[in-house]
Amino acid sequence: MRALGIDPGTKSYDLLCIEDDVDNVVLDESISSEVVASEPSQVFEMIKDAEADVIVGPSGYGLEFKHISQFTKEDVALTTLDKVGDVDIPVLSGLRKLLWMMKEAGLNAYSVPGVVLLPTIPLHRKVNKIDMGTADKTCVAAFAIWDQAKEHGINYDKTSLICVEMGFGYNAAMAVENGQIIDAVGGTIFPGPGYLTLSQMDGELAYLLGKFSKLKLFEAGASFIAAHKILEVEDFAANLNKDEYQLAWQSMTEGIVKAIAILRTSFEKQPIEIIVTGRLSRVERLRNDLERILSEKFGVSVRRPLHIFAKEAKDVAHGTTLIANGIAGGKYSELVEVMKIKDVKGTVLDYIFFPDFDKKAVIENLRSA
């Protein structure tokens, strides 16, 4: 049985397909998100050619567990939360086009939930939140759970960790207890900048900016603090001795420390370890410095996943593929069951309590094509 996972990242789309188990990788590709945005048919053909029995497709902010044949315009709009009339962001439009292609082709593909939708998180932690972590953060947490279980020889329901995802765009952190995500801090509410994004925004700043484009959510992060432009991560790491770069890095790392400190309050017992994932964690200089900071601050083991089974596809794709296998009743079905991924219902807009928030009107004003 072939299981294909898709990671729709800010920098790249990663495709990872395994046959029966992780020791048999049959597709391992990373494609620039710019290519996907301009020519989504290229990645669609790669997906189709993999001849996968089950696919976990790109789900953006996350949907309830659903087969792609059941996708509506509302579902596709909810994956990107992109307003009609706003700047058309190519990466987001490429994702929507890819979903329609996959539906029209009749592929056996499923959506996965964003973190806020998981029933394992108590309702009071979801109040007035949308981004507790996009669907790819659910997937990378699944990879961290699998990795810890494998490394320590324990069942999924015995795992306990904080997973920190350091992507090209956003950071996020997920608290996992007994194999379930119980709390999380997503990219746009993270207490410190991500690589591209400013993350949590001062309400007064939001007010002064007025009506602003979604594009602003991809700006003002560490790369912009250091150089006022988008840098390759390796170039950023190579210049950490410069004042502006050190300012950016210190702001980012302290934000990660604060996110972890917040999540530690949600555990009954303190987690076994902190597992760092994502594009930035693969850069040795950044990883080593962050591991030192976190281990000194929290006194627990800090590491990257140890059981990598792809060469090109990154951490999110590993988790997405494990979930795809589990959805189809494969070897990793228990992982999906413990995380309660199939039990998800509703939308990411269900927990907003502003008195004038009209969910129906908001959805009608979102792009679906």
Secondary structure, 3 states (H helix, E strand, C coil): CEEEEEEECCCEEEEEEEECCCCCEEEEEEEEHHHHHHCHHHHHHHHHHCCCCEEECCCCCCCCCCEHHHCCHHHHHHHHCCECCCCCCHHHHHHHHHHHHHHHCCCCEECCCCHHHCCCCCHHHCCCCCCCCCHHHHHHHHHHHHHHHHHHCCCHHHCEEEEEEECCCCEEEEEEECCEEEEEECHHHCCCCCCCECCCCCHHHHHHHCCCCHHHHHCECHHHHHHCCCCCHHHHHHCCCCHHHHHHHHHHHHHHHHHHHHHHCCCCCCCCEEEEECHHHHCHHHHHHHHHHHHHHHCCEEECCCCCCCCCCCHHHHHHHHHHHHHCCCCCHHHHHHHCHHHCCCCCCCCCCCCCCCHHHHHHCECCC
